[in-house]
Amino acid sequence: MSIHPHAVPVTRALPEPEVPPGEGLLFEEPLRRFADSHRLEATDSIGIISHPVWRLTDCGSHTLQAGVVMEEPLEIRLNGRPVAVLMRTPGWEKELAAGFCLGEGLVADLMDIALIRHCGRALPDEAVEGDALDESRNRVDVILMPGATGAMAVPDTAQLIRSGCGRANARVLIENLPPVQSEMRIRPEILVHLPAQITRQQAAYRAAGGIHAAAVFDAKGRTIVVCEDVGRHNAVDKVTGYCLLRGISLKDKILVSTGRASYDMVAKGVRLGVPIIASISSPTSLAVELAEALHCTLLGYLRGKTLNVYTHGWRIASAQTGGPGSSEQSRGGE
């Protein structure tokens, strides 16, 4: 099965944290086989293709090859039923599927998942299933354990989720969300260095622009994983899925996105127990309300040496008394 000759995975991760024996990636051997057979130089591991353009400047015009960010559909099936078609940048589809299903509440617990496998391109003229390790990988099957059921009803038809959008049903997304319990704290001098760590890993953005990134960090500011994708929600699902499949707890981590922090992104993080969610851009009003109600620390405009603390500032070590959510009372009456 052929793919574009310039198509390459986009997700980039620093060396994985040590994981105790028996707690590693559920599909470690198949992914190791795929990684070994598709090993790329770091400078090439970005989700872009080359395309000829005609560039006009005040000095004249010329033609050149320019990078364009890849966008392809990924069909996700839950126990054989289509639940979504995501418009995403190719790379780490298993992590994306796991992060999406758990973050959206379609699956209640990671232990309910028996298998996640790739099934080839989801195109009308390619109905035959391909190799599960095929690079194209435009369809993913999520198989639940016997007796396990989805956390919420599976839709009758798959939703097309465009690269800039999450799922649209706000009421369903925030139903039965438990408040964040984490007592995690972090110093602001650590937070302000996180955007630069993301930037250093944004090879696709440097090459072509037009792509979002998300990252997970620990309380000491160490990078767990950085992913790029045309969809800000997809980037978040990829990094959370990366952690979930490797047994890395999100209950003491920071989730950072280059896109705006909307209510559904906060809901995804809260559902997975993330205590601190930060955006290099701004949060929406509903995101702030949701984060406040669910005891999640929400940060915005994390740029340079500045940041805004919108909710539950007590997790930020030097947050002054009187700031948004900085009082002891804001910790849910603890």
N, C-alpha and C positions, 0 to 999 in steps of 0.2 A: 504494500500500500504506500503510495508516494505522498510526500509532503513538500511544501515549498523549500527549496534548497537552503534558504537563509533562515528558516524557522528554527529557533532554539529556545530552550526553557528560560524563564525570566527570574525565577525565585532564587535568591541568594541567601545563604546562611553562614554564619561563622561556625567554627568547629563546635560540634554538639557538646552540651554539658554531659558529664559522666552520668550514666543511668545504671542503677543496680541490676545485676543479672536477673532475667525474667521479667523486667519491667520496661523493655525497650519497645521498638516499633512493632506493631502487630503483624505487619507484612514485611518484615525486615529482609528476608531472603529474596523475594521477588524484586523489591526496590533496589537491593544491592546489585542484583544481576543487571537491572536496567541502568543503574548509575555506572557500573563498570563498563558496560557496552556503549555508553553514550557520554564518556568523560570528555569535558570541554575545558579549554583554557579559560581562566577567569575573565579575560577581556572579551570572550565570545559568548559568555553565558548570560545573554540578555534577550528579551522577547521582542526583537525588532526584525524587520525585513528591509532590504535595500530597494529603493524605487527611484527612477530618474525624475528629476525636476528641472524646471527652467527658472533660474534665479535672476530676478531683476534688481539692480541697485542703481544708485545715482551715478555709478561709473560705467554702466552698461549692463550686459546680460551674459550669462553663460549657463551651460548645463552641467549637472553633477549628480552623483548618486547620494540620496539622502535617506536617513533612517526613518521608518514608519513603524509605530507601535502595533503589534499584532492584536487582533480582536477576532475571536472565534467562538461559536456556541459550544456549550458543554451541557449535555442532557444528564440530569441526575435522576435515577430511579430508586425507589425505596420498595424492596420486596417485589420488584418487577413492575411497579406502577410509576409512571413519570410524575415527578413532583415539581420540577423546575428546569428551565433552560437558561443557563447563565451565560451572558456575554462576557467573556473573560480573556485574559492573556494566557496562552498555553504555559503550563508548568505546574507541577505538584497538584495534579487533579485529585488524588486521594485525600490530601490534606484539605483541599478546598471543599470537597464533598463532606468530609467529617465536620469541619468547622461550620459549614452551612447547616447541615442537618441538626447538629447539637445547638448551635447558636440561635437557630430559628425555632427551636423547640419541637422539631419534627421527630426527634429521638430524645428520650429522657436521659439516657446514661450511656457512656461509651461502652460499658460492659454489655449493653443490649445489642451491639453490633457484632455479628459473626464474621463478616467479610466485606471488604470493599475491593472491587476489581474494575479494571478498565476494559472497555469492550469495543474499541475501534471508533471510527468516525460515525457520527449521527447524522448522516446525509441521506436523502431519498434514494440515491443511486448506489448506495453501499449498505444494503440491508444485512449482509452476512457479517457475523461477528468476526472481528479480527483478533490478532494476538493481544493478550492482555497487557503486554509490555510495549505495544505499538506507540511510537512517538506521538502520533496524531491524537489518540486518546480523547475523543470528543463525546464519549458516553461513559458514565460511571454507574455501576450497580452497587447499592448499599443493601446488604442482606442482613436481616435481624436474626437473633438467636431464636430457636424454637420457643414459642410461647410468649415472646416479647412482642409488644405492640407499640406503635408510635405514640409519642407524648400527646399529639393532637391529631385530629382527623386528616388523612391524606386527601388532597383535592382530587376531584374527578379528572381534571385536565391539568397538564403542566403549565406553570406560569412562565412567561417569557420575562426575564428580569434583565433589563438593559444595564449596560456597564456603569451608569451613573446612579442606579436606583437599587434600593433594597425591596423587600416584600412590602406590599402596600397596606396590609391589614393591621393597623396599629393596635386595635383592641385584642386581637388574637396574640400578637407578638408579646404584649406585656401582661397577659393573663398569668396569674399564679407565680409571678416572679418573686422569689424570696429576697429580702434585703441582704446586702453584702455584710458578712460577719468579720472580715479581716481587720486586725489591729495594726496592719502594716503602716509604717511611717517612712518618710524619705526626706532628705535634706534638699532645699531648693538648688544648692550649688551642683548637685548631681543632675537634677532635672534639666537645667539649662544647657547641659552638654549633650543631651540625647539627640536633638535634631541634627547635629553635626555627624553623629555616628550613623544616622540614617542616610544622610547625604552621601557619605563615603561609599555606601553600598548601592546607590541608585545609578547603576550603569546604564539602564535603559533610558532613564530620564536625561542623563547627560548626552546620550547619543541621539535621542529623538524628541524628548519632551512628551507632554500629553499623557502622563502615566502617574498613578498614585503609588504611595508606599505605606506600609504599616510595619510595626516592629513590636517585639515584646522584650522588656528589660527586667532585670531583677532589682532588688532594693539598693544594690551597690552600683547600679548603672551599667552593669555588664550586659552586653547584647546576647539574647537568646537566639533570635532569628529576625531577619528583615526580608520582606517580600514586596515585589512590585506587581501591579496589575492595572489595567485600564479602569477597572471598577474599584472604588474605595472600599465597598463592602467585601468584594472578593479578596482584596489584599488583607483585610481583617480576618476573613474566614481562613485564609491560607496560614497566617501566623498562629491563630488559635488552634487550627487543625494540626499544624506541625507539633505544637506542644501536647495536645491531647493524645495523638498517636504515639508519642514517645514517653508518656507517663509523666510529663512535666506539669506540675500543678500551676494553675493560673491564679490561685488565691493569695499569692504574695508577689504578684508581678504588676508591671505597668504596661498598659497598651497604648501605643502612640500611633496616630494616623496623620497623614498629610492633608486629608480631606476634612471637610467640616464635620463636627460631631453632631449628628442628628439623633432623634429619639431612638431609632431602630438600632443604631450602632451602640448606644448606651445599653439598650435592652440585651443585645448580644453579649456584651461584656458582663453585665450583671448576671445573666443566666449562667455564665461559666464561672462566676465568683471573682471576677477581676475587681480589685479595690480602687485602682486609680486609672482613669481614662483621660488621655491628653490629646489635643489636636494642635497642629501648627496653625490651623485656621480657627474659625469661631464655632461655638456651639449654637444650637437653636434653642428657642425658649422652651419647647417641650422636652428637649434633652436635659436642660437644667432642672426642670420640674421633676422629671423622672429620676435623675441622679440624686436630687435632694431627698425624695421620698424613699429611695432604696439604699441610702447610706453609701453611695458611691462618690468618690472624690472626682470632680470633673474640672479639668484644666483646659484653657484655651490660649491662643496666641503665644504658644511656646516657641519663642524666637529669640535668638541672641541671648541677652542676659535678662530678659523679661518674660513674664507669664501672668496670666489671670487665673485666679482660683475662684471658681463659681460655687462649688458646694463642698461641704465637709473638709474644710481647710485644716482640721486638727491632724490630718495625716501628713501635712507638710510641716516639718519640724519647727520652722521659725515663723509659721503663720501667726500673725498678731491677733490677740483677743479682740473680738468685734468684727473680724472679717467674715465673709460668707461661710457659714457652716463651721466656724473655727471654735465655737464654744463647746464645752463638755456636754451641754444639753442636746447638741445636734447629733450626738452619738446614740440616739435612740433611747435616751433615758438610762444610760449605763451609770 
